[in-house]
Amino acid sequence: MEAFRIYRNLLRAVETHIGNSNKTHFREYIMAEFRKNKDPQDFSFVQQKLQLAYNYALLLNSIHHHKDLLFSYNIAIDREAEKNLTLERSAASVGLQLPKPYND
């Protein structure tokens, strides 16, 4: 059951924090690795792989959280970008999307 939890957390982290162009590549690689090692021959090897997957998911989430903190403290960013990000998240939390601005 622990492996399933780690697998889901890793896929969720990739889905949330990896850009669209690389997302499918990462997801396919993760699924292939977990399927390849589903029948453990060497228990310690599988535990190392699970620890690596857990650590990578933690890294992705931590980097994203750190970036959010930098946005909230306004370090080297434009406040307008932070406002737009906050508005987008607020709208997304209730199932809406902000309209795209019209540019001539």
Backbone atoms as SQL, in Angstrom:
CREATE TABLE atoms (id INTEGER PRIMARY KEY, chain TEXT, resi INTEGER, resn TEXT, atom TEXT, x REAL, y REAL, z REAL);
INSERT INTO atoms VALUES
  (1, 'A', 1, 'MET', 'N', 0.819, -1.196, 0.000),
  (2, 'A', 1, 'MET', 'CA', 0.000, 0.000, 0.000),
  (3, 'A', 1, 'MET', 'C', 0.865, 1.263, 0.000),
  (4, 'A', 2, 'GLU', 'N', 2.035, 1.175, 0.613),
  (5, 'A', 2, 'GLU', 'CA', 2.936, 2.325, 0.634),
  (6, 'A', 2, 'GLU', 'C', 3.391, 2.681, -0.786),
  (7, 'A', 3, 'ALA', 'N', 3.657, 1.673, -1.596),
  (8, 'A', 3, 'ALA', 'CA', 4.100, 1.916, -2.971),
  (9, 'A', 3, 'ALA', 'C', 3.010, 2.636, -3.762),
  (10, 'A', 4, 'PHE', 'N', 1.770, 2.266, -3.554),
  (11, 'A', 4, 'PHE', 'CA', 0.667, 2.910, -4.268),
  (12, 'A', 4, 'PHE', 'C', 0.556, 4.379, -3.879),
  (13, 'A', 5, 'ARG', 'N', 0.723, 4.671, -2.599),
  (14, 'A', 5, 'ARG', 'CA', 0.660, 6.054, -2.114),
  (15, 'A', 5, 'ARG', 'C', 1.788, 6.890, -2.724),
  (16, 'A', 6, 'ILE', 'N', 2.991, 6.328, -2.752),
  (17, 'A', 6, 'ILE', 'CA', 4.135, 7.036, -3.335),
  (18, 'A', 6, 'ILE', 'C', 3.916, 7.251, -4.833),
  (19, 'A', 7, 'TYR', 'N', 3.416, 6.237, -5.506),
  (20, 'A', 7, 'TYR', 'CA', 3.132, 6.319, -6.944),
  (21, 'A', 7, 'TYR', 'C', 2.139, 7.444, -7.234),
  (22, 'A', 8, 'ARG', 'N', 1.063, 7.490, -6.483),
  (23, 'A', 8, 'ARG', 'CA', 0.050, 8.535, -6.699),
  (24, 'A', 8, 'ARG', 'C', 0.595, 9.919, -6.393),
  (25, 'A', 9, 'ASN', 'N', 1.351, 10.039, -5.302),
  (26, 'A', 9, 'ASN', 'CA', 1.922, 11.343, -4.954),
  (27, 'A', 9, 'ASN', 'C', 2.894, 11.823, -6.020),
  (28, 'A', 10, 'LEU', 'N', 3.683, 10.906, -6.553),
  (29, 'A', 10, 'LEU', 'CA', 4.637, 11.285, -7.594),
  (30, 'A', 10, 'LEU', 'C', 3.913, 11.708, -8.870),
  (31, 'A', 11, 'LEU', 'N', 2.906, 10.951, -9.281),
  (32, 'A', 11, 'LEU', 'CA', 2.143, 11.339, -10.483),
  (33, 'A', 11, 'LEU', 'C', 1.419, 12.661, -10.278),
  (34, 'A', 12, 'ARG', 'N', 0.897, 12.875, -9.099),
  (35, 'A', 12, 'ARG', 'CA', 0.211, 14.132, -8.796),
  (36, 'A', 12, 'ARG', 'C', 1.196, 15.305, -8.839),
  (37, 'A', 13, 'ALA', 'N', 2.392, 15.109, -8.304),
  (38, 'A', 13, 'ALA', 'CA', 3.403, 16.166, -8.327),
  (39, 'A', 13, 'ALA', 'C', 3.826, 16.489, -9.759),
  (40, 'A', 14, 'VAL', 'N', 4.005, 15.466, -10.570),
  (41, 'A', 14, 'VAL', 'CA', 4.376, 15.684, -11.976),
  (42, 'A', 14, 'VAL', 'C', 3.244, 16.395, -12.704),
  (43, 'A', 15, 'GLU', 'N', 2.026, 15.969, -12.468),
  (44, 'A', 15, 'GLU', 'CA', 0.862, 16.582, -13.119),
  (45, 'A', 15, 'GLU', 'C', 0.740, 18.064, -12.747),
  (46, 'A', 16, 'THR', 'N', 1.036, 18.383, -11.505),
  (47, 'A', 16, 'THR', 'CA', 0.869, 19.741, -11.009),
  (48, 'A', 16, 'THR', 'C', 2.031, 20.662, -11.383),
  (49, 'A', 17, 'HIS', 'N', 3.251, 20.157, -11.319),
  (50, 'A', 17, 'HIS', 'CA', 4.409, 21.046, -11.366),
  (51, 'A', 17, 'HIS', 'C', 5.269, 20.955, -12.621),
  (52, 'A', 18, 'ILE', 'N', 5.061, 19.975, -13.480),
  (53, 'A', 18, 'ILE', 'CA', 5.871, 19.847, -14.689),
  (54, 'A', 18, 'ILE', 'C', 5.113, 20.474, -15.852),
  (55, 'A', 19, 'GLY', 'N', 5.822, 21.169, -16.713),
  (56, 'A', 19, 'GLY', 'CA', 5.203, 21.831, -17.861),
  (57, 'A', 19, 'GLY', 'C', 4.557, 20.850, -18.823),
  (58, 'A', 20, 'ASN', 'N', 3.643, 21.336, -19.630),
  (59, 'A', 20, 'ASN', 'CA', 2.860, 20.484, -20.534),
  (60, 'A', 20, 'ASN', 'C', 3.707, 19.749, -21.569),
  (61, 'A', 21, 'SER', 'N', 4.780, 20.363, -22.020),
  (62, 'A', 21, 'SER', 'CA', 5.572, 19.732, -23.084),
  (63, 'A', 21, 'SER', 'C', 6.290, 18.477, -22.597),
  (64, 'A', 22, 'ASN', 'N', 6.671, 18.425, -21.321),
  (65, 'A', 22, 'ASN', 'CA', 7.418, 17.282, -20.791),
  (66, 'A', 22, 'ASN', 'C', 6.560, 16.346, -19.947),
  (67, 'A', 23, 'LYS', 'N', 5.341, 16.716, -19.684),
  (68, 'A', 23, 'LYS', 'CA', 4.505, 15.980, -18.738),
  (69, 'A', 23, 'LYS', 'C', 4.271, 14.535, -19.166),
  (70, 'A', 24, 'THR', 'N', 3.938, 14.308, -20.418),
  (71, 'A', 24, 'THR', 'CA', 3.634, 12.942, -20.845),
  (72, 'A', 24, 'THR', 'C', 4.870, 12.055, -20.792),
  (73, 'A', 25, 'HIS', 'N', 6.015, 12.620, -21.119),
  (74, 'A', 25, 'HIS', 'CA', 7.261, 11.855, -21.061),
  (75, 'A', 25, 'HIS', 'C', 7.536, 11.397, -19.630),
  (76, 'A', 26, 'PHE', 'N', 7.402, 12.296, -18.667),
  (77, 'A', 26, 'PHE', 'CA', 7.629, 11.944, -17.270),
  (78, 'A', 26, 'PHE', 'C', 6.614, 10.919, -16.783),
  (79, 'A', 27, 'ARG', 'N', 5.351, 11.128, -17.120),
  (80, 'A', 27, 'ARG', 'CA', 4.310, 10.198, -16.669),
  (81, 'A', 27, 'ARG', 'C', 4.540, 8.792, -17.218),
  (82, 'A', 28, 'GLU', 'N', 4.875, 8.702, -18.488),
  (83, 'A', 28, 'GLU', 'CA', 5.130, 7.392, -19.098),
  (84, 'A', 28, 'GLU', 'C', 6.338, 6.711, -18.448),
  (85, 'A', 29, 'TYR', 'N', 7.382, 7.478, -18.173),
  (86, 'A', 29, 'TYR', 'CA', 8.577, 6.913, -17.546),
  (87, 'A', 29, 'TYR', 'C', 8.253, 6.396, -16.140),
  (88, 'A', 30, 'ILE', 'N', 7.508, 7.170, -15.376),
  (89, 'A', 30, 'ILE', 'CA', 7.149, 6.770, -14.010),
  (90, 'A', 30, 'ILE', 'C', 6.296, 5.507, -14.044),
  (91, 'A', 31, 'MET', 'N', 5.302, 5.480, -14.923),
  (92, 'A', 31, 'MET', 'CA', 4.446, 4.296, -15.004),
  (93, 'A', 31, 'MET', 'C', 5.244, 3.060, -15.420),
  (94, 'A', 32, 'ALA', 'N', 6.159, 3.228, -16.368),
  (95, 'A', 32, 'ALA', 'CA', 6.971, 2.096, -16.822),
  (96, 'A', 32, 'ALA', 'C', 7.874, 1.583, -15.700),
  (97, 'A', 33, 'GLU', 'N', 8.473, 2.490, -14.929),
  (98, 'A', 33, 'GLU', 'CA', 9.358, 2.077, -13.841),
  (99, 'A', 33, 'GLU', 'C', 8.590, 1.334, -12.750),
  (100, 'A', 34, 'PHE', 'N', 7.413, 1.830, -12.404),
  (101, 'A', 34, 'PHE', 'CA', 6.642, 1.157, -11.363),
  (102, 'A', 34, 'PHE', 'C', 6.133, -0.200, -11.852),
  (103, 'A', 35, 'ARG', 'N', 5.749, -0.295, -13.122),
  (104, 'A', 35, 'ARG', 'CA', 5.288, -1.586, -13.651),
  (105, 'A', 35, 'ARG', 'C', 6.440, -2.583, -13.752),
  (106, 'A', 36, 'LYS', 'N', 7.596, -2.083, -14.125),
  (107, 'A', 36, 'LYS', 'CA', 8.758, -2.953, -14.276),
  (108, 'A', 36, 'LYS', 'C', 9.167, -3.568, -12.935),
  (109, 'A', 37, 'ASN', 'N', 8.973, -2.848, -11.856),
  (110, 'A', 37, 'ASN', 'CA', 9.407, -3.298, -10.541),
  (111, 'A', 37, 'ASN', 'C', 8.251, -3.727, -9.647),
  (112, 'A', 38, 'LYS', 'N', 7.130, -4.138, -10.239),
  (113, 'A', 38, 'LYS', 'CA', 5.985, -4.506, -9.401),
  (114, 'A', 38, 'LYS', 'C', 6.139, -5.881, -8.758),
  (115, 'A', 39, 'ASP', 'N', 6.909, -6.791, -9.359),
  (116, 'A', 39, 'ASP', 'CA', 7.193, -8.097, -8.759),
  (117, 'A', 39, 'ASP', 'C', 8.619, -8.070, -8.220),
  (118, 'A', 40, 'PRO', 'N', 8.776, -7.757, -6.946),
  (119, 'A', 40, 'PRO', 'CA', 10.126, -7.525, -6.415),
  (120, 'A', 40, 'PRO', 'C', 10.960, -8.803, -6.338),
  (121, 'A', 41, 'GLN', 'N', 12.133, -8.739, -6.916),
  (122, 'A', 41, 'GLN', 'CA', 13.110, -9.816, -6.791),
  (123, 'A', 41, 'GLN', 'C', 14.025, -9.522, -5.603),
  (124, 'A', 42, 'ASP', 'N', 14.455, -8.272, -5.531),
  (125, 'A', 42, 'ASP', 'CA', 15.340, -7.821, -4.463),
  (126, 'A', 42, 'ASP', 'C', 14.607, -6.727, -3.683),
  (127, 'A', 43, 'PHE', 'N', 14.215, -7.050, -2.461),
  (128, 'A', 43, 'PHE', 'CA', 13.396, -6.136, -1.672),
  (129, 'A', 43, 'PHE', 'C', 14.129, -4.830, -1.387),
  (130, 'A', 44, 'SER', 'N', 15.424, -4.882, -1.122),
  (131, 'A', 44, 'SER', 'CA', 16.165, -3.662, -0.817),
  (132, 'A', 44, 'SER', 'C', 16.242, -2.736, -2.033),
  (133, 'A', 45, 'PHE', 'N', 16.355, -3.323, -3.242),
  (134, 'A', 45, 'PHE', 'CA', 16.376, -2.521, -4.463),
  (135, 'A', 45, 'PHE', 'C', 15.049, -1.798, -4.656),
  (136, 'A', 46, 'VAL', 'N', 13.966, -2.496, -4.404),
  (137, 'A', 46, 'VAL', 'CA', 12.637, -1.886, -4.544),
  (138, 'A', 46, 'VAL', 'C', 12.459, -0.775, -3.512),
  (139, 'A', 47, 'GLN', 'N', 12.931, -0.993, -2.287),
  (140, 'A', 47, 'GLN', 'CA', 12.837, 0.037, -1.255),
  (141, 'A', 47, 'GLN', 'C', 13.637, 1.275, -1.654),
  (142, 'A', 48, 'GLN', 'N', 14.798, 1.085, -2.273),
  (143, 'A', 48, 'GLN', 'CA', 15.592, 2.222, -2.731),
  (144, 'A', 48, 'GLN', 'C', 14.855, 2.992, -3.821),
  (145, 'A', 49, 'LYS', 'N', 14.231, 2.262, -4.734),
  (146, 'A', 49, 'LYS', 'CA', 13.464, 2.913, -5.810),
  (147, 'A', 49, 'LYS', 'C', 12.278, 3.697, -5.235),
  (148, 'A', 50, 'LEU', 'N', 11.595, 3.105, -4.256),
  (149, 'A', 50, 'LEU', 'CA', 10.466, 3.801, -3.635),
  (150, 'A', 50, 'LEU', 'C', 10.938, 5.050, -2.897),
  (151, 'A', 51, 'GLN', 'N', 12.070, 4.962, -2.232),
  (152, 'A', 51, 'GLN', 'CA', 12.615, 6.127, -1.527),
  (153, 'A', 51, 'GLN', 'C', 12.993, 7.211, -2.523),
  (154, 'A', 52, 'LEU', 'N', 13.564, 6.817, -3.649),
  (155, 'A', 52, 'LEU', 'CA', 13.910, 7.779, -4.697),
  (156, 'A', 52, 'LEU', 'C', 12.657, 8.467, -5.244),
  (157, 'A', 53, 'ALA', 'N', 11.608, 7.700, -5.487),
  (158, 'A', 53, 'ALA', 'CA', 10.351, 8.267, -5.991),
  (159, 'A', 53, 'ALA', 'C', 9.748, 9.227, -4.969),
  (160, 'A', 54, 'TYR', 'N', 9.761, 8.832, -3.703),
  (161, 'A', 54, 'TYR', 'CA', 9.233, 9.693, -2.633),
  (162, 'A', 54, 'TYR', 'C', 10.027, 10.997, -2.564),
  (163, 'A', 55, 'ASN', 'N', 11.348, 10.888, -2.621),
  (164, 'A', 55, 'ASN', 'CA', 12.199, 12.078, -2.540),
  (165, 'A', 55, 'ASN', 'C', 11.989, 13.004, -3.732),
  (166, 'A', 56, 'TYR', 'N', 11.785, 12.441, -4.918),
  (167, 'A', 56, 'TYR', 'CA', 11.568, 13.274, -6.097),
  (168, 'A', 56, 'TYR', 'C', 10.231, 14.009, -6.007),
  (169, 'A', 57, 'ALA', 'N', 9.201, 13.329, -5.547),
  (170, 'A', 57, 'ALA', 'CA', 7.904, 13.993, -5.367),
  (171, 'A', 57, 'ALA', 'C', 8.023, 15.107, -4.335),
  (172, 'A', 58, 'LEU', 'N', 8.754, 14.837, -3.259),
  (173, 'A', 58, 'LEU', 'CA', 8.966, 15.857, -2.233),
  (174, 'A', 58, 'LEU', 'C', 9.741, 17.045, -2.800),
  (175, 'A', 59, 'LEU', 'N', 10.739, 16.775, -3.633),
  (176, 'A', 59, 'LEU', 'CA', 11.509, 17.844, -4.266),
  (177, 'A', 59, 'LEU', 'C', 10.632, 18.712, -5.159),
  (178, 'A', 60, 'LEU', 'N', 9.816, 18.086, -6.001),
  (179, 'A', 60, 'LEU', 'CA', 8.932, 18.855, -6.877),
  (180, 'A', 60, 'LEU', 'C', 7.978, 19.731, -6.076),
  (181, 'A', 61, 'ASN', 'N', 7.373, 19.156, -5.050),
  (182, 'A', 61, 'ASN', 'CA', 6.441, 19.926, -4.230),
  (183, 'A', 61, 'ASN', 'C', 7.146, 21.033, -3.471),
  (184, 'A', 62, 'SER', 'N', 8.344, 20.771, -2.978),
  (185, 'A', 62, 'SER', 'CA', 9.086, 21.775, -2.212),
  (186, 'A', 62, 'SER', 'C', 9.532, 22.939, -3.085),
  (187, 'A', 63, 'ILE', 'N', 9.988, 22.632, -4.302),
  (188, 'A', 63, 'ILE', 'CA', 10.392, 23.704, -5.217),
  (189, 'A', 63, 'ILE', 'C', 9.192, 24.584, -5.553),
  (190, 'A', 64, 'HIS', 'N', 8.049, 23.955, -5.787),
  (191, 'A', 64, 'HIS', 'CA', 6.842, 24.726, -6.095),
  (192, 'A', 64, 'HIS', 'C', 6.425, 25.586, -4.895),
  (193, 'A', 65, 'HIS', 'N', 6.503, 25.010, -3.711),
  (194, 'A', 65, 'HIS', 'CA', 6.146, 25.770, -2.505),
  (195, 'A', 65, 'HIS', 'C', 7.118, 26.933, -2.304),
  (196, 'A', 66, 'HIS', 'N', 8.396, 26.702, -2.534),
  (197, 'A', 66, 'HIS', 'CA', 9.390, 27.765, -2.411),
  (198, 'A', 66, 'HIS', 'C', 9.114, 28.887, -3.397),
  (199, 'A', 67, 'LYS', 'N', 8.751, 28.517, -4.611),
  (200, 'A', 67, 'LYS', 'CA', 8.412, 29.522, -5.627),
  (201, 'A', 67, 'LYS', 'C', 7.192, 30.330, -5.193),
  (202, 'A', 68, 'ASP', 'N', 6.193, 29.661, -4.623),
  (203, 'A', 68, 'ASP', 'CA', 5.016, 30.375, -4.117),
  (204, 'A', 68, 'ASP', 'C', 5.382, 31.342, -2.999),
  (205, 'A', 69, 'LEU', 'N', 6.297, 30.913, -2.126),
  (206, 'A', 69, 'LEU', 'CA', 6.748, 31.813, -1.060),
  (207, 'A', 69, 'LEU', 'C', 7.457, 33.034, -1.637),
  (208, 'A', 70, 'LEU', 'N', 8.282, 32.832, -2.642),
  (209, 'A', 70, 'LEU', 'CA', 8.954, 33.965, -3.272),
  (210, 'A', 70, 'LEU', 'C', 7.934, 34.920, -3.890),
  (211, 'A', 71, 'PHE', 'N', 6.895, 34.362, -4.523),
  (212, 'A', 71, 'PHE', 'CA', 5.827, 35.211, -5.054),
  (213, 'A', 71, 'PHE', 'C', 5.151, 35.996, -3.938),
  (214, 'A', 72, 'SER', 'N', 4.849, 35.332, -2.840),
  (215, 'A', 72, 'SER', 'CA', 4.120, 36.005, -1.766),
  (216, 'A', 72, 'SER', 'C', 4.948, 37.083, -1.075),
  (217, 'A', 73, 'TYR', 'N', 6.262, 36.923, -1.055),
  (218, 'A', 73, 'TYR', 'CA', 7.131, 37.931, -0.440),
  (219, 'A', 73, 'TYR', 'C', 7.621, 38.965, -1.444),
  (220, 'A', 74, 'ASN', 'N', 7.181, 38.830, -2.691),
  (221, 'A', 74, 'ASN', 'CA', 7.513, 39.781, -3.745),
  (222, 'A', 74, 'ASN', 'C', 9.015, 39.918, -3.938),
  (223, 'A', 75, 'ILE', 'N', 9.705, 38.826, -4.054),
  (224, 'A', 75, 'ILE', 'CA', 11.146, 38.855, -4.262),
  (225, 'A', 75, 'ILE', 'C', 11.413, 38.740, -5.757),
  (226, 'A', 76, 'ALA', 'N', 11.926, 39.817, -6.309),
  (227, 'A', 76, 'ALA', 'CA', 12.353, 39.874, -7.707),
  (228, 'A', 76, 'ALA', 'C', 11.242, 39.523, -8.700),
  (229, 'A', 77, 'ILE', 'N', 10.022, 39.910, -8.394),
  (230, 'A', 77, 'ILE', 'CA', 8.931, 39.688, -9.341),
  (231, 'A', 77, 'ILE', 'C', 8.057, 40.927, -9.411),
  (232, 'A', 78, 'ASP', 'N', 7.261, 40.979, -10.410),
  (233, 'A', 78, 'ASP', 'CA', 6.313, 42.065, -10.584),
  (234, 'A', 78, 'ASP', 'C', 5.039, 41.738, -9.802),
  (235, 'A', 79, 'ARG', 'N', 4.492, 42.690, -9.081),
  (236, 'A', 79, 'ARG', 'CA', 3.276, 42.457, -8.293),
  (237, 'A', 79, 'ARG', 'C', 2.086, 42.121, -9.182),
  (238, 'A', 80, 'GLU', 'N', 2.079, 42.612, -10.397),
  (239, 'A', 80, 'GLU', 'CA', 0.968, 42.331, -11.302),
  (240, 'A', 80, 'GLU', 'C', 0.889, 40.842, -11.620),
  (241, 'A', 81, 'ALA', 'N', 2.030, 40.212, -11.782),
  (242, 'A', 81, 'ALA', 'CA', 2.048, 38.772, -12.053),
  (243, 'A', 81, 'ALA', 'C', 1.480, 38.002, -10.864),
  (244, 'A', 82, 'GLU', 'N', 1.814, 38.439, -9.659),
  (245, 'A', 82, 'GLU', 'CA', 1.287, 37.769, -8.460),
  (246, 'A', 82, 'GLU', 'C', -0.223, 37.952, -8.353),
  (247, 'A', 83, 'LYS', 'N', -0.714, 39.139, -8.661),
  (248, 'A', 83, 'LYS', 'CA', -2.154, 39.383, -8.618),
  (249, 'A', 83, 'LYS', 'C', -2.884, 38.502, -9.624),
  (250, 'A', 84, 'ASN', 'N', -2.334, 38.407, -10.824),
  (251, 'A', 84, 'ASN', 'CA', -2.958, 37.554, -11.841),
  (252, 'A', 84, 'ASN', 'C', -2.952, 36.098, -11.414),
  (253, 'A', 85, 'LEU', 'N', -1.857, 35.652, -10.818),
  (254, 'A', 85, 'LEU', 'CA', -1.772, 34.278, -10.350),
  (255, 'A', 85, 'LEU', 'C', -2.793, 34.010, -9.249),
  (256, 'A', 86, 'THR', 'N', -2.945, 34.944, -8.334),
  (257, 'A', 86, 'THR', 'CA', -3.925, 34.801, -7.252),
  (258, 'A', 86, 'THR', 'C', -5.346, 34.773, -7.801),
  (259, 'A', 87, 'LEU', 'N', -5.630, 35.635, -8.762),
  (260, 'A', 87, 'LEU', 'CA', -6.959, 35.651, -9.381),
  (261, 'A', 87, 'LEU', 'C', -7.241, 34.349, -10.123),
  (262, 'A', 88, 'GLU', 'N', -6.249, 33.849, -10.853),
  (263, 'A', 88, 'GLU', 'CA', -6.433, 32.587, -11.578),
  (264, 'A', 88, 'GLU', 'C', -6.701, 31.439, -10.616),
  (265, 'A', 89, 'ARG', 'N', -5.967, 31.376, -9.520),
  (266, 'A', 89, 'ARG', 'CA', -6.169, 30.304, -8.540),
  (267, 'A', 89, 'ARG', 'C', -7.532, 30.423, -7.864),
  (268, 'A', 90, 'SER', 'N', -7.944, 31.642, -7.562),
  (269, 'A', 90, 'SER', 'CA', -9.251, 31.839, -6.943),
  (270, 'A', 90, 'SER', 'C', -10.368, 31.410, -7.883),
  (271, 'A', 91, 'ALA', 'N', -10.249, 31.792, -9.122),
  (272, 'A', 91, 'ALA', 'CA', -11.265, 31.417, -10.114),
  (273, 'A', 91, 'ALA', 'C', -11.272, 29.905, -10.322),
  (274, 'A', 92, 'ALA', 'N', -10.087, 29.301, -10.386),
  (275, 'A', 92, 'ALA', 'CA', -9.999, 27.854, -10.602),
  (276, 'A', 92, 'ALA', 'C', -10.564, 27.073, -9.422),
  (277, 'A', 93, 'SER', 'N', -10.472, 27.629, -8.226),
  (278, 'A', 93, 'SER', 'CA', -10.977, 26.913, -7.051),
  (279, 'A', 93, 'SER', 'C', -12.493, 26.776, -7.065),
  (280, 'A', 94, 'VAL', 'N', -13.185, 27.653, -7.791),
  (281, 'A', 94, 'VAL', 'CA', -14.637, 27.543, -7.912),
  (282, 'A', 94, 'VAL', 'C', -15.058, 27.058, -9.289),
  (283, 'A', 95, 'GLY', 'N', -14.080, 26.611, -10.093),
  (284, 'A', 95, 'GLY', 'CA', -14.396, 26.012, -11.382),
  (285, 'A', 95, 'GLY', 'C', -14.532, 26.981, -12.538),
  (286, 'A', 96, 'LEU', 'N', -13.953, 28.164, -12.409),
  (287, 'A', 96, 'LEU', 'CA', -14.031, 29.158, -13.473),
  (288, 'A', 96, 'LEU', 'C', -12.651, 29.416, -14.063),
  (289, 'A', 97, 'GLN', 'N', -12.638, 30.063, -15.226),
  (290, 'A', 97, 'GLN', 'CA', -11.385, 30.487, -15.834),
  (291, 'A', 97, 'GLN', 'C', -11.473, 31.953, -16.143),
  (292, 'A', 98, 'LEU', 'N', -10.351, 32.660, -15.988),
  (293, 'A', 98, 'LEU', 'CA', -10.315, 34.071, -16.323),
  (294, 'A', 98, 'LEU', 'C', -10.260, 34.218, -17.843),
  (295, 'A', 99, 'PRO', 'N', -10.901, 35.255, -18.381),
  (296, 'A', 99, 'PRO', 'CA', -10.815, 35.463, -19.831),
  (297, 'A', 99, 'PRO', 'C', -9.407, 35.916, -20.208),
  (298, 'A', 100, 'LYS', 'N', -8.996, 35.559, -21.401),
  (299, 'A', 100, 'LYS', 'CA', -7.692, 35.976, -21.903),
  (300, 'A', 100, 'LYS', 'C', -7.781, 37.443, -22.313),
  (301, 'A', 101, 'PRO', 'N', -6.782, 38.252, -21.955),
  (302, 'A', 101, 'PRO', 'CA', -6.815, 39.679, -22.359),
  (303, 'A', 101, 'PRO', 'C', -6.651, 39.818, -23.863),
  (304, 'A', 102, 'TYR', 'N', -7.349, 40.781, -24.419),
  (305, 'A', 102, 'TYR', 'CA', -7.291, 41.016, -25.857),
  (306, 'A', 102, 'TYR', 'C', -6.107, 41.910, -26.148),
  (307, 'A', 103, 'ASN', 'N', -5.250, 41.474, -27.065),
  (308, 'A', 103, 'ASN', 'CA', -4.088, 42.278, -27.480),
  (309, 'A', 103, 'ASN', 'C', -4.234, 42.616, -28.959),
  (310, 'A', 104, 'ASP', 'N', -4.000, 43.880, -29.278),
  (311, 'A', 104, 'ASP', 'CA', -4.096, 44.302, -30.695),
  (312, 'A', 104, 'ASP', 'C', -2.928, 43.825, -31.471);
